Amino acid sequence: MFTIIGGDGKEYGPATAEQLRSWINAGRANLETKAKLAGETEFRRLGDFPEFGGPATPTEPPPLAGNFNPAPGFATAAPIPAVAPVQLTPADRLTRFLAMLIDSAIGVLCALPGAFVLGSAFFQIVIDASRGLQPDFTDIEPGRLLLGMALLGLGTFSLLLVQIIMISMRGQTIGKRLLGIRIVRNLDGSNPGFARAWLLRSLVVGLIGTLPMVGNVFMIVNYAFIFRADRRCLHDLIADTKVVKA
């Protein structure tokens, strides 16, 4: 038997669970109505009593029958459309070669101011030193040497910085940008970023190329790999990249 507190604050009862259900159906009570069992002193929500609690909510929905047809208005999840993978076309070999020539030409242009100030005497010193001869610095004024080296370093460093930023953020050097090709991850076509596009693909490969004897062989093999079916050079395999049309 139950006793409840009505909307007017008065106690009503005792009443059976069946009577309380009829009161709920009539709107005279609800599951928030305070009630207590006979012999208890503490009032609780009617909804807290097992007699008025709803069925336990299953943790997983029951499986649907194979021939289940939802009734009109039955809410069902919309099917997720399949997303077609992005098709990336490998850049052709000639375009990649021309992009490399453009980058090399830009490098020469950036070095021209410093080379002009240094003059032919400086390059003769470089040639003599490479041949193991004793360089003669008497033909170059100290001030001219310092200015020329400063311009040469500034031009080279500025171009290097621009190329690193572009290749890290866009997967493109200036030459690749002009010819509409770019470097992407081989796995998913995403931007390879600084670590792959420059550190692995350019710096590490370039350092290997400077090794005596081994470096020359490595660079020949590196560029020969472009004649593979996927047109990926050895430096692309090292960095897990490929060059595609932008």
Residue pairs with C-beta under 8 A, 6 or more apart in sequence:
1 13
1 14
1 15
1 16
1 37
1 38
2 13
2 14
2 15
2 16
2 17
2 20
2 35
2 36
2 37
2 38
2 49
3 11
3 12
3 13
3 14
3 15
3 35
3 36
3 38
4 11
4 12
4 13
4 15
4 20
4 29
4 33
4 34
4 35
4 46
5 11
5 12
5 33
5 34
5 35
5 43
6 12
6 28
6 29
6 33
14 38
15 23
17 51
17 52
20 29
20 35
20 46
20 52
21 52
23 29
24 30
24 31
24 46
24 52
29 46
30 46
31 45
31 46
31 47
31 52
32 45
32 46
32 47
33 45
33 46
34 43
34 44
34 45
34 46
35 43
35 44
35 45
35 46
35 49
36 42
36 43
36 44
37 49
46 52
47 53
70 76
86 189
88 184
88 189
88 242
88 244
88 245
89 244
89 245
90 230
90 231
90 242
90 243
90 244
90 245
91 181
91 231
91 243
91 244
91 245
92 231
93 226
93 227
93 231
95 179
95 180
95 181
96 181
96 226
96 231
96 243
98 175
98 179
99 173
99 175
99 176
99 178
99 179
99 181
100 175
101 175
102 174
102 175
102 178
102 179
103 163
103 173
103 174
103 175
106 159
106 174
106 175
107 156
107 159
110 155
110 156
110 158
110 159
111 152
111 155
111 156
112 155
113 151
113 152
113 155
114 148
114 149
114 150
114 151
114 152
114 153
114 154
114 155
115 122
115 123
115 148
115 152
116 148
117 144
117 147
117 148
117 151
118 140
118 144
118 145
118 148
118 149
118 152
119 140
119 144
119 148
121 139
121 140
122 140
122 145
122 148
125 135
125 136
125 137
125 140
128 134
128 135
128 136
129 135
137 145
162 174
163 173
163 174
164 194
164 198
166 172
166 173
166 174
166 177
167 173
167 183
167 197
167 198
167 202
168 193
168 194
168 197
168 198
169 191
170 177
170 182
170 191
171 182
171 183
171 184
171 191
171 192
171 197
172 181
172 182
172 183
172 246
176 182
176 183
176 243
176 246
180 245
180 246
181 243
181 244
181 245
181 246
182 243
182 244
182 246
183 192
183 197
183 201
183 241
183 242
183 243
184 190
184 191
184 192
184 241
184 242
184 243
184 244
185 191
185 192
185 196
185 240
185 241
186 232
186 236
186 240
186 241
186 242
187 240
189 244
191 197
192 201
192 239
192 240
192 241
196 239
196 240
196 241
197 239
197 241
200 235
200 238
200 239
201 235
201 236
201 238
201 239
201 241
202 235
204 238
205 222
205 234
205 235
205 238
208 214
208 215
208 218
209 215
209 216
209 218
209 219
209 222
211 218
218 234
221 234
222 233
222 234
222 235
223 233
223 234
225 232
225 233
225 234
225 236
225 237
226 232
226 233
230 242
231 242
231 243
232 241
232 242
232 243
236 242
236 243
